């Protein structure tokens, strides 16, 4: 392809990436370096029949003038990143000195907002991502073995969790795990504890959030792997069968190596998607037990006093976290492509 043809072919995509990805990231990074101006407080004297009293009031005109002069706010540099709501550098150092050991330090660290959100986000990503890949692969293998007459309806029902809106799906599961729901009643019966409540237990709430994550994401992995199974060389499968290879051996030595690029693709998508977990926390009203980085951003932007710089700093740290998680897979893919 000629250079000019390649340029015009890539130009629309490059412009869209610049407009919807690069510029917003630059804007967020810039906003994270500034904090909102404080309101200008003035002392006023109120005089009446019984004398004069002094009080403080907000000078709206001076405040608006200051904000108009510096619309981005007051330059704070990296102070927002190091405050208690984010990396909490000074607090972490104090906890390390005062802690008796690593377990004590870890439990104390989880009391800080950012590290608490990071802890759940990483746990959710580390558990849901591999389980999604495994379950999606198992579903693809099972449906690929079903008789063709039943494959259509089976595929349709397998895709339902992915078709349902995440907010609606998580709400349905939330109602089911309620003490009056079928799952909540079943858990109480299995445990022998009629007072058991998923909503009151941090461990059970984490398990339920991760269960929902796997349930909702597995159909995506299934679709990708099922499409890949249709491209497996049947001659190789038949040769392995003639050589006496068992079903597991055919899957291990023929199917899985063939689907390895798809596993990498699904892993990349799931890592990015799971690291920004948000909807289940809102639907399950799990803020008291689990908060993610995305929920922290939502919380900073909510209410009457929007903490734009805090939300921007958390967004930048989230982008850095996603980049760190994806880097091993991207490096491996680059090396394989180079070969």
TAFENRA-V130358 format. One record per pair of residues at least 12 apart in sequence whose ideal C-beta (glycine too) atoms are under 10 Angstrom apart, sorted by the first residue. I is the first residue (numbers start at 1). J is the second residue. D is the distance in Angstrom with one decimal. If there is no record, write none. Layout:
i = (I & I)
j = (J & J)
d = (D & D)
//
This chain:
i = (24 & 25 & 25 & 25 & 27 & 28 & 28 & 28 & 28 & 28 & 28 & 28 & 28 & 28 & 29 & 29 & 29 & 29 & 29 & 30 & 30 & 31 & 31 & 31 & 31 & 31 & 31 & 31 & 31 & 31 & 31 & 31 & 32 & 32 & 32 & 32 & 32 & 32 & 32 & 32 & 32 & 32 & 32 & 32 & 32 & 32 & 32 & 32 & 33 & 33 & 33 & 33 & 33 & 33 & 33 & 33 & 33 & 33 & 33 & 33 & 33 & 34 & 34 & 34 & 34 & 34 & 34 & 34 & 34 & 34 & 34 & 34 & 34 & 35 & 35 & 35 & 35 & 35 & 35 & 35 & 35 & 35 & 35 & 35 & 35 & 35 & 36 & 36 & 36 & 36 & 36 & 36 & 36 & 36 & 36 & 36 & 36 & 37 & 37 & 37 & 37 & 37 & 37 & 37 & 37 & 37 & 37 & 38 & 38 & 38 & 38 & 39 & 39 & 39 & 39 & 39 & 39 & 39 & 39 & 40 & 40 & 40 & 40 & 40 & 40 & 40 & 40 & 40 & 40 & 40 & 41 & 41 & 41 & 41 & 41 & 41 & 42 & 42 & 42 & 42 & 42 & 42 & 43 & 43 & 43 & 44 & 44 & 44 & 72 & 72 & 73 & 73 & 74 & 76 & 76 & 78 & 79 & 79 & 80 & 80 & 80 & 80 & 80 & 80 & 80 & 81 & 81 & 81 & 81 & 81 & 81 & 81 & 82 & 83 & 83 & 83 & 83 & 84 & 84 & 84 & 85 & 85 & 85 & 85 & 85 & 85 & 85 & 85 & 85 & 86 & 86 & 86 & 86 & 86 & 86 & 86 & 86 & 86 & 86 & 87 & 87 & 87 & 87 & 87 & 88 & 88 & 88 & 88 & 88 & 91 & 91 & 91 & 91 & 91 & 92 & 92 & 92 & 92 & 92 & 94 & 95 & 95 & 95 & 95 & 95 & 95 & 96 & 96 & 106 & 113 & 113 & 113 & 113 & 113 & 114 & 114 & 114 & 114 & 114 & 114 & 116 & 116 & 116 & 116 & 117 & 117 & 117 & 117 & 117 & 117 & 117 & 117 & 117 & 117 & 117 & 117 & 117 & 118 & 118 & 118 & 118 & 118 & 118 & 118 & 118 & 119 & 119 & 119 & 120 & 120 & 120 & 120 & 120 & 120 & 120 & 120 & 120 & 120 & 120 & 120 & 120 & 121 & 121 & 121 & 121 & 121 & 121 & 121 & 121 & 121 & 121 & 121 & 121 & 121 & 122 & 122 & 122 & 122 & 122 & 122 & 123 & 123 & 123 & 123 & 124 & 124 & 124 & 124 & 124 & 124 & 124 & 124 & 124 & 124 & 124 & 125 & 125 & 125 & 125 & 125 & 125 & 125 & 125 & 125 & 125 & 125 & 125 & 125 & 125 & 126 & 126 & 126 & 126 & 127 & 127 & 127 & 127 & 127 & 127 & 127 & 127 & 128 & 128 & 128 & 128 & 128 & 128 & 128 & 128 & 128 & 128 & 128 & 128 & 128 & 128 & 128 & 129 & 129 & 129 & 129 & 129 & 129 & 129 & 129 & 129 & 129 & 129 & 129 & 129 & 129 & 129 & 130 & 130 & 130 & 131 & 131 & 131 & 131 & 131 & 131 & 131 & 131 & 131 & 132 & 132 & 132 & 132 & 132 & 132 & 132 & 132 & 132 & 132 & 132 & 132 & 132 & 132 & 132 & 132 & 133 & 133 & 133 & 133 & 133 & 133 & 133 & 133 & 133 & 133 & 133 & 134 & 134 & 134 & 135 & 135 & 135 & 135 & 135 & 135 & 135 & 136 & 136 & 136 & 136 & 136 & 136 & 136 & 136 & 136 & 136 & 136 & 136 & 136 & 136 & 136 & 137 & 137 & 137 & 137 & 137 & 137 & 137 & 137 & 137 & 137 & 137 & 137 & 137 & 137 & 137 & 138 & 138 & 138 & 138 & 139 & 139 & 139 & 139 & 139 & 139 & 139 & 139 & 139 & 139 & 140 & 140 & 140 & 140 & 140 & 140 & 140 & 140 & 140 & 140 & 140 & 140 & 140 & 140 & 140 & 140 & 141 & 141 & 141 & 141 & 141 & 141 & 141 & 142 & 142 & 142 & 142 & 143 & 143 & 143 & 143 & 143 & 143 & 144 & 144 & 144 & 144 & 144 & 144 & 145 & 145 & 151 & 155 & 155 & 155 & 155 & 157 & 158 & 158 & 158 & 158 & 158 & 159 & 159 & 159 & 159 & 160 & 161 & 161 & 161 & 161 & 161 & 161 & 161 & 161 & 161 & 161 & 162 & 162 & 162 & 162 & 162 & 162 & 162 & 162 & 162 & 163 & 164 & 164 & 165 & 166 & 166 & 166 & 166 & 166 & 166 & 166 & 166 & 166 & 167 & 167 & 167 & 167 & 167 & 168 & 168 & 169 & 169 & 169 & 169 & 169 & 169 & 170 & 170 & 170 & 170 & 170 & 170 & 170 & 170 & 170 & 170 & 170 & 170 & 170 & 171 & 171 & 171 & 171 & 171 & 172 & 172 & 173 & 173 & 173 & 173 & 173 & 173 & 173 & 173 & 173 & 174 & 174 & 174 & 174 & 174 & 174 & 174 & 174 & 174 & 174 & 175 & 176 & 176 & 177 & 177 & 177 & 177 & 177 & 177 & 177 & 177 & 177 & 178 & 178 & 178 & 179 & 179 & 179 & 179 & 179 & 179 & 179 & 181 & 183 & 183 & 183 & 184 & 184 & 184 & 184 & 187 & 187 & 198 & 198 & 198 & 199 & 199 & 199 & 199 & 199 & 200 & 200 & 201 & 202 & 202 & 202 & 202 & 203 & 204 & 205 & 205 & 205 & 205 & 205 & 205 & 205 & 205 & 206 & 206 & 206 & 208 & 208 & 208 & 208 & 208 & 209 & 209 & 209 & 209 & 209 & 209 & 209 & 209 & 209 & 210 & 210 & 210 & 210 & 211 & 212 & 212 & 212 & 212 & 212 & 213 & 213 & 213 & 213 & 213 & 213 & 214 & 216 & 216 & 216 & 217 & 217 & 217 & 217 & 217 & 220 & 220 & 220 & 220 & 221 & 221 & 221 & 221 & 221 & 221 & 221 & 222 & 223 & 224 & 224 & 224 & 224 & 224 & 224 & 225 & 225 & 225 & 225 & 225 & 227 & 227 & 228 & 228 & 228 & 228 & 228 & 228 & 228 & 228 & 228 & 229 & 229 & 229 & 229 & 231 & 231 & 231 & 232 & 232 & 232 & 232 & 232 & 233 & 233 & 236 & 236 & 236 & 236 & 236 & 237 & 237 & 237 & 237 & 237 & 238 & 239 & 240 & 240 & 240 & 241 & 260 & 261 & 261 & 261 & 263 & 264 & 264 & 264 & 264 & 264 & 265 & 265 & 267 & 267 & 267 & 268 & 268 & 268 & 268 & 268 & 271 & 271 & 271 & 271 & 272 & 272 & 272 & 274 & 274 & 275 & 275 & 275 & 275 & 275 & 275 & 275 & 275 & 275 & 276 & 276 & 276 & 276 & 276 & 276 & 276 & 276 & 277 & 277 & 277 & 277 & 277 & 278 & 278 & 278 & 278 & 278 & 278 & 278 & 279 & 279 & 280 & 280 & 281 & 281 & 281 & 282 & 282 & 282 & 287 & 292 & 293 & 293 & 293 & 293 & 293 & 293 & 294 & 294 & 294 & 295 & 296 & 296 & 296 & 296 & 296 & 296 & 297 & 297 & 297 & 297 & 297 & 297 & 297 & 297 & 298 & 298 & 299 & 299 & 300 & 300 & 300 & 300 & 301)
j = (315 & 315 & 316 & 319 & 312 & 308 & 311 & 312 & 313 & 314 & 315 & 316 & 318 & 319 & 312 & 313 & 315 & 316 & 319 & 72 & 312 & 72 & 73 & 80 & 308 & 309 & 310 & 311 & 312 & 313 & 315 & 316 & 76 & 77 & 78 & 80 & 81 & 86 & 308 & 309 & 310 & 311 & 312 & 313 & 314 & 315 & 316 & 317 & 72 & 73 & 75 & 76 & 77 & 78 & 79 & 80 & 81 & 309 & 312 & 313 & 316 & 70 & 71 & 72 & 73 & 74 & 75 & 76 & 77 & 80 & 308 & 309 & 312 & 72 & 73 & 74 & 75 & 76 & 77 & 79 & 80 & 83 & 307 & 308 & 309 & 310 & 67 & 72 & 73 & 74 & 76 & 305 & 306 & 307 & 308 & 309 & 310 & 63 & 64 & 66 & 67 & 69 & 70 & 71 & 72 & 73 & 74 & 63 & 66 & 73 & 74 & 57 & 58 & 59 & 60 & 62 & 63 & 66 & 67 & 57 & 58 & 59 & 60 & 61 & 62 & 63 & 64 & 65 & 66 & 67 & 56 & 57 & 58 & 59 & 62 & 63 & 55 & 56 & 57 & 58 & 59 & 62 & 55 & 56 & 57 & 56 & 57 & 59 & 308 & 309 & 308 & 309 & 309 & 309 & 313 & 313 & 309 & 313 & 307 & 309 & 310 & 312 & 313 & 314 & 316 & 114 & 309 & 310 & 313 & 314 & 316 & 317 & 313 & 114 & 309 & 310 & 313 & 112 & 113 & 114 & 112 & 113 & 114 & 296 & 300 & 307 & 310 & 313 & 314 & 112 & 113 & 114 & 115 & 296 & 310 & 313 & 314 & 316 & 317 & 112 & 114 & 115 & 313 & 317 & 109 & 112 & 113 & 114 & 115 & 108 & 109 & 111 & 112 & 115 & 105 & 108 & 109 & 112 & 115 & 108 & 107 & 108 & 109 & 111 & 112 & 115 & 108 & 109 & 119 & 291 & 296 & 299 & 310 & 314 & 291 & 293 & 296 & 313 & 314 & 317 & 290 & 291 & 292 & 296 & 281 & 290 & 291 & 292 & 293 & 294 & 295 & 296 & 297 & 299 & 314 & 317 & 318 & 291 & 292 & 293 & 296 & 314 & 317 & 318 & 321 & 290 & 291 & 292 & 202 & 206 & 209 & 210 & 277 & 281 & 286 & 289 & 290 & 291 & 292 & 293 & 295 & 274 & 275 & 276 & 277 & 290 & 291 & 292 & 293 & 294 & 295 & 296 & 318 & 321 & 274 & 275 & 292 & 293 & 321 & 325 & 206 & 209 & 210 & 290 & 206 & 209 & 210 & 213 & 274 & 275 & 277 & 280 & 281 & 290 & 292 & 210 & 213 & 270 & 271 & 272 & 273 & 274 & 275 & 276 & 277 & 292 & 321 & 322 & 325 & 210 & 271 & 274 & 325 & 206 & 207 & 209 & 210 & 211 & 213 & 214 & 274 & 209 & 210 & 211 & 212 & 213 & 214 & 215 & 216 & 217 & 218 & 270 & 271 & 273 & 274 & 277 & 213 & 214 & 217 & 221 & 266 & 267 & 268 & 269 & 270 & 271 & 272 & 273 & 274 & 275 & 325 & 214 & 267 & 270 & 210 & 211 & 213 & 214 & 215 & 217 & 218 & 221 & 270 & 213 & 214 & 215 & 216 & 217 & 218 & 219 & 220 & 221 & 222 & 266 & 267 & 269 & 270 & 273 & 274 & 214 & 217 & 218 & 221 & 224 & 225 & 262 & 263 & 266 & 267 & 270 & 214 & 218 & 221 & 214 & 215 & 217 & 218 & 219 & 221 & 222 & 158 & 214 & 217 & 218 & 219 & 220 & 221 & 222 & 223 & 224 & 225 & 226 & 263 & 266 & 270 & 218 & 221 & 222 & 224 & 225 & 226 & 228 & 229 & 251 & 255 & 256 & 259 & 262 & 263 & 266 & 218 & 221 & 222 & 225 & 154 & 155 & 158 & 218 & 219 & 221 & 222 & 223 & 225 & 226 & 155 & 158 & 218 & 221 & 222 & 223 & 224 & 225 & 226 & 227 & 228 & 229 & 230 & 255 & 259 & 262 & 222 & 225 & 226 & 229 & 247 & 251 & 255 & 154 & 158 & 222 & 226 & 155 & 158 & 222 & 225 & 226 & 229 & 225 & 226 & 229 & 230 & 232 & 255 & 229 & 247 & 226 & 219 & 222 & 223 & 226 & 219 & 218 & 219 & 222 & 223 & 226 & 219 & 220 & 222 & 223 & 219 & 173 & 212 & 214 & 215 & 216 & 217 & 218 & 219 & 220 & 222 & 215 & 216 & 217 & 218 & 219 & 220 & 221 & 222 & 223 & 219 & 216 & 219 & 279 & 212 & 213 & 216 & 217 & 278 & 279 & 280 & 282 & 283 & 278 & 279 & 280 & 282 & 283 & 279 & 283 & 212 & 215 & 216 & 279 & 280 & 283 & 208 & 209 & 212 & 213 & 215 & 216 & 279 & 280 & 281 & 282 & 283 & 284 & 286 & 279 & 280 & 282 & 283 & 284 & 212 & 283 & 208 & 209 & 211 & 212 & 215 & 216 & 280 & 283 & 284 & 198 & 199 & 208 & 209 & 212 & 280 & 283 & 284 & 285 & 286 & 283 & 198 & 208 & 197 & 198 & 199 & 204 & 205 & 208 & 211 & 212 & 284 & 197 & 198 & 199 & 194 & 195 & 196 & 197 & 198 & 199 & 200 & 198 & 198 & 208 & 211 & 196 & 197 & 198 & 199 & 204 & 208 & 284 & 286 & 289 & 284 & 285 & 286 & 288 & 289 & 288 & 289 & 289 & 286 & 288 & 289 & 290 & 289 & 289 & 280 & 281 & 284 & 285 & 286 & 288 & 289 & 290 & 286 & 289 & 290 & 280 & 284 & 286 & 289 & 290 & 277 & 280 & 281 & 283 & 284 & 286 & 289 & 290 & 292 & 274 & 277 & 280 & 290 & 280 & 277 & 279 & 280 & 283 & 284 & 270 & 273 & 274 & 277 & 279 & 280 & 274 & 273 & 279 & 280 & 266 & 269 & 270 & 273 & 274 & 266 & 269 & 270 & 273 & 262 & 263 & 265 & 266 & 267 & 269 & 270 & 266 & 266 & 259 & 262 & 263 & 265 & 266 & 269 & 255 & 259 & 262 & 263 & 266 & 259 & 262 & 255 & 258 & 259 & 260 & 261 & 262 & 263 & 265 & 266 & 255 & 258 & 259 & 262 & 258 & 259 & 262 & 250 & 254 & 255 & 258 & 259 & 254 & 258 & 250 & 253 & 254 & 255 & 258 & 250 & 251 & 254 & 255 & 258 & 250 & 254 & 253 & 254 & 255 & 254 & 336 & 333 & 336 & 337 & 329 & 329 & 330 & 332 & 333 & 336 & 329 & 333 & 325 & 326 & 329 & 325 & 326 & 329 & 330 & 333 & 322 & 325 & 326 & 329 & 322 & 325 & 326 & 292 & 325 & 292 & 293 & 294 & 318 & 319 & 321 & 322 & 325 & 326 & 292 & 293 & 294 & 295 & 297 & 318 & 321 & 322 & 290 & 292 & 293 & 294 & 295 & 292 & 293 & 294 & 295 & 296 & 297 & 298 & 294 & 295 & 292 & 295 & 294 & 295 & 298 & 294 & 295 & 298 & 299 & 318 & 314 & 315 & 317 & 318 & 321 & 322 & 314 & 315 & 318 & 314 & 310 & 311 & 314 & 315 & 317 & 318 & 310 & 311 & 312 & 313 & 314 & 315 & 317 & 318 & 311 & 314 & 311 & 314 & 312 & 313 & 314 & 315 & 314)
d = (9.4 & 8.8 & 8.3 & 6.9 & 8.4 & 9.7 & 8.6 & 4.8 & 8.8 & 9.8 & 5.0 & 6.1 & 9.8 & 8.0 & 7.5 & 9.3 & 8.8 & 5.7 & 8.8 & 7.1 & 8.1 & 7.2 & 8.2 & 9.5 & 5.8 & 6.1 & 10.0 & 8.3 & 4.0 & 8.6 & 8.8 & 9.2 & 8.8 & 9.9 & 8.9 & 5.9 & 7.2 & 9.5 & 8.9 & 5.9 & 8.4 & 8.6 & 3.8 & 4.2 & 8.5 & 7.5 & 5.3 & 8.9 & 8.4 & 9.1 & 6.5 & 6.3 & 6.1 & 7.6 & 8.9 & 7.4 & 9.1 & 7.8 & 8.4 & 8.7 & 9.6 & 8.3 & 9.4 & 4.5 & 3.8 & 6.4 & 5.7 & 6.1 & 9.2 & 8.4 & 8.5 & 5.9 & 8.6 & 9.5 & 5.3 & 5.3 & 8.2 & 4.6 & 9.9 & 7.6 & 6.5 & 9.7 & 8.9 & 8.8 & 4.8 & 8.6 & 8.3 & 9.6 & 5.0 & 7.5 & 9.9 & 8.6 & 8.6 & 7.9 & 7.0 & 6.9 & 9.8 & 7.1 & 9.8 & 5.2 & 5.5 & 9.2 & 6.8 & 9.6 & 9.7 & 5.8 & 5.7 & 8.5 & 8.9 & 10.0 & 8.0 & 9.9 & 4.9 & 7.9 & 8.4 & 8.9 & 5.0 & 9.1 & 9.6 & 9.8 & 6.9 & 4.4 & 8.4 & 8.6 & 4.1 & 4.7 & 9.2 & 8.6 & 6.5 & 9.9 & 5.3 & 7.3 & 6.3 & 7.2 & 9.5 & 9.2 & 10.0 & 7.0 & 6.1 & 7.8 & 4.6 & 7.5 & 7.4 & 5.6 & 8.0 & 7.4 & 5.2 & 9.2 & 9.7 & 9.4 & 8.0 & 6.8 & 9.4 & 6.9 & 9.6 & 9.0 & 9.3 & 9.6 & 9.4 & 5.1 & 6.4 & 7.9 & 4.5 & 9.4 & 9.5 & 9.6 & 9.9 & 10.0 & 5.3 & 9.5 & 7.9 & 7.3 & 9.6 & 9.4 & 9.8 & 8.2 & 8.6 & 6.9 & 7.5 & 8.6 & 8.4 & 5.3 & 6.3 & 8.2 & 8.3 & 8.4 & 5.9 & 8.4 & 8.2 & 9.0 & 8.1 & 4.9 & 9.5 & 9.2 & 7.5 & 5.6 & 6.8 & 9.7 & 6.8 & 9.1 & 6.6 & 8.7 & 9.0 & 7.8 & 8.8 & 5.0 & 8.3 & 6.6 & 7.5 & 9.3 & 9.0 & 9.4 & 6.2 & 9.7 & 8.8 & 9.3 & 6.9 & 7.5 & 8.1 & 9.5 & 9.8 & 4.7 & 6.2 & 8.7 & 8.2 & 10.0 & 9.1 & 8.9 & 8.8 & 7.6 & 6.8 & 9.2 & 9.9 & 9.5 & 9.7 & 8.1 & 7.1 & 9.3 & 7.3 & 7.6 & 8.9 & 6.1 & 9.7 & 9.0 & 10.0 & 8.8 & 4.7 & 5.6 & 5.1 & 8.6 & 6.9 & 4.8 & 9.5 & 9.5 & 8.1 & 9.9 & 9.6 & 9.6 & 8.6 & 6.6 & 9.2 & 10.0 & 8.4 & 9.4 & 7.5 & 9.3 & 9.4 & 9.8 & 9.8 & 7.1 & 8.4 & 9.9 & 8.1 & 8.6 & 9.3 & 8.7 & 4.7 & 6.4 & 5.7 & 8.9 & 9.0 & 8.3 & 6.1 & 8.3 & 6.6 & 9.3 & 8.7 & 4.7 & 5.2 & 8.0 & 9.2 & 9.3 & 8.4 & 7.7 & 9.8 & 8.2 & 9.8 & 9.6 & 8.2 & 8.7 & 7.1 & 9.8 & 8.0 & 9.0 & 7.9 & 6.8 & 6.0 & 6.5 & 5.9 & 8.2 & 5.3 & 9.0 & 9.7 & 8.0 & 7.1 & 9.9 & 9.2 & 8.2 & 6.3 & 9.4 & 9.1 & 4.3 & 5.1 & 9.4 & 7.7 & 9.6 & 9.3 & 9.6 & 7.1 & 9.9 & 9.6 & 8.8 & 9.5 & 9.0 & 9.3 & 10.0 & 5.3 & 9.9 & 8.3 & 8.3 & 8.9 & 8.8 & 5.4 & 9.0 & 9.1 & 4.0 & 5.5 & 9.9 & 9.3 & 6.9 & 9.7 & 7.4 & 9.8 & 9.1 & 5.0 & 8.1 & 9.0 & 9.3 & 8.5 & 9.7 & 8.8 & 6.5 & 10.0 & 9.6 & 4.6 & 5.8 & 10.0 & 8.8 & 5.6 & 9.1 & 9.3 & 9.7 & 8.4 & 8.9 & 7.8 & 9.2 & 8.4 & 4.8 & 10.0 & 9.0 & 8.1 & 9.8 & 9.8 & 7.4 & 5.4 & 9.3 & 8.9 & 4.4 & 5.4 & 9.5 & 7.8 & 5.3 & 9.5 & 7.6 & 9.2 & 9.7 & 5.5 & 9.3 & 8.0 & 9.9 & 9.3 & 8.8 & 5.5 & 9.6 & 8.5 & 9.6 & 6.3 & 5.7 & 6.5 & 7.0 & 9.2 & 8.9 & 8.6 & 6.1 & 8.7 & 8.8 & 4.4 & 9.5 & 7.2 & 8.0 & 9.5 & 9.3 & 7.8 & 4.8 & 7.3 & 7.0 & 2.5 & 4.3 & 8.0 & 7.3 & 5.7 & 8.7 & 9.8 & 7.1 & 9.4 & 9.4 & 6.8 & 7.9 & 9.4 & 5.1 & 9.4 & 9.5 & 9.3 & 9.2 & 9.0 & 8.4 & 7.6 & 9.3 & 8.0 & 8.9 & 8.9 & 9.7 & 8.7 & 9.1 & 9.3 & 9.5 & 5.8 & 6.5 & 7.8 & 8.1 & 4.4 & 9.6 & 8.0 & 7.9 & 10.0 & 9.1 & 9.9 & 7.9 & 5.1 & 8.2 & 8.2 & 3.8 & 4.2 & 8.6 & 7.8 & 5.8 & 10.0 & 9.7 & 8.9 & 9.9 & 9.6 & 8.0 & 8.8 & 7.3 & 9.4 & 7.1 & 7.9 & 8.4 & 9.0 & 9.4 & 9.9 & 6.2 & 6.6 & 7.5 & 9.8 & 6.3 & 9.0 & 9.0 & 6.4 & 4.9 & 8.1 & 9.3 & 9.6 & 9.8 & 9.3 & 9.5 & 9.4 & 8.5 & 8.6 & 7.6 & 9.9 & 8.4 & 5.9 & 6.0 & 8.8 & 8.9 & 4.9 & 9.1 & 7.8 & 7.2 & 7.6 & 9.9 & 9.1 & 9.4 & 5.3 & 5.2 & 8.2 & 7.0 & 5.4 & 9.4 & 9.9 & 9.6 & 6.8 & 7.7 & 8.0 & 3.5 & 5.7 & 9.6 & 8.4 & 7.8 & 7.9 & 7.9 & 9.9 & 8.8 & 8.9 & 9.7 & 6.2 & 9.8 & 8.9 & 4.4 & 7.6 & 9.9 & 8.1 & 9.9 & 5.3 & 9.0 & 7.4 & 5.8 & 9.6 & 8.5 & 7.2 & 7.7 & 5.8 & 8.7 & 8.9 & 8.3 & 9.6 & 8.5 & 5.5 & 9.3 & 9.6 & 7.7 & 5.8 & 4.6 & 8.9 & 8.0 & 3.6 & 6.3 & 9.8 & 9.4 & 9.6 & 9.4 & 4.8 & 8.5 & 9.6 & 9.0 & 7.2 & 9.5 & 7.8 & 5.3 & 7.5 & 9.2 & 8.4 & 8.1 & 8.0 & 9.0 & 8.6 & 8.2 & 10.0 & 8.6 & 8.5 & 5.5 & 4.9 & 7.6 & 9.0 & 9.8 & 9.8 & 9.7 & 9.0 & 4.6 & 7.7 & 8.3 & 9.1 & 5.7 & 9.2 & 9.5 & 8.3 & 8.5 & 8.0 & 7.5 & 8.9 & 8.6 & 8.1 & 5.7 & 8.3 & 8.1 & 9.5 & 9.3 & 8.0 & 8.6 & 9.7 & 8.1 & 7.4 & 6.3 & 8.7 & 7.8 & 9.8 & 8.7 & 9.7 & 9.7 & 7.9 & 7.5 & 8.1 & 9.0 & 8.3 & 9.3 & 8.8 & 7.8 & 9.0 & 8.3 & 4.3 & 7.5 & 8.7 & 8.7 & 9.9 & 9.5 & 6.8 & 9.6 & 5.2 & 8.5 & 4.2 & 6.1 & 8.4 & 6.9 & 5.9 & 8.4 & 6.8 & 8.3 & 9.7 & 9.7 & 7.6 & 4.9 & 7.0 & 9.6 & 6.3 & 6.3 & 8.6 & 6.0 & 9.4 & 9.4 & 9.3 & 9.0 & 9.7 & 9.7 & 9.7 & 9.2 & 5.2 & 8.5 & 7.9 & 9.3 & 9.0 & 6.5 & 6.7 & 9.9 & 6.7 & 9.9 & 9.7 & 9.0 & 8.3 & 9.2 & 9.0 & 6.2 & 6.9 & 7.5 & 7.4 & 7.3 & 8.0 & 8.7 & 8.9 & 9.0 & 9.8 & 5.0 & 9.4 & 8.8 & 7.4 & 9.8 & 9.7 & 8.8 & 5.4 & 9.0 & 6.7 & 5.5 & 8.6 & 9.4 & 6.1 & 6.2 & 8.2 & 7.6 & 9.9 & 8.1 & 8.7 & 7.1 & 4.8 & 9.7 & 8.4 & 4.6 & 9.1 & 9.6 & 9.9 & 7.1 & 8.6 & 7.5 & 9.6 & 7.5 & 9.1 & 9.6 & 9.5 & 6.9 & 5.9 & 5.3 & 8.1 & 7.9 & 7.6 & 8.9 & 9.4 & 5.5 & 9.5 & 8.5 & 6.0 & 9.9 & 6.0 & 8.1 & 10.0 & 9.8 & 9.0 & 7.1 & 5.7 & 9.9 & 9.9 & 8.9 & 8.4 & 8.3 & 10.0 & 9.9 & 6.0 & 9.3 & 7.5 & 5.9 & 8.6 & 9.5 & 9.2 & 9.9 & 9.1 & 6.0 & 9.5 & 6.3 & 5.8 & 7.8 & 8.4 & 7.3 & 5.2 & 6.1 & 7.5 & 5.8 & 8.2 & 7.1 & 9.6 & 9.5 & 8.5 & 7.6 & 8.5 & 7.2 & 10.0 & 6.4 & 5.3 & 6.4 & 9.2 & 7.5 & 7.3 & 4.7 & 9.8 & 9.2 & 7.0 & 9.8 & 7.9 & 8.8 & 4.9 & 8.6 & 6.5 & 8.2 & 6.3 & 8.9 & 3.9 & 5.9 & 10.0 & 8.6 & 6.8 & 9.0 & 9.8 & 9.1 & 9.9 & 8.2 & 5.1 & 9.0 & 9.8 & 7.5 & 8.0 & 8.2 & 9.3 & 6.0 & 8.4 & 7.2 & 4.7 & 7.2 & 9.7 & 8.8 & 9.2 & 7.3 & 9.9 & 8.4 & 8.0 & 5.2 & 9.6 & 9.5 & 8.9 & 8.6 & 4.8 & 8.7 & 9.5 & 5.0 & 5.8 & 9.9 & 7.4 & 8.3 & 9.8 & 8.5 & 9.4 & 8.7 & 9.0 & 6.7 & 9.5 & 10.0)
//
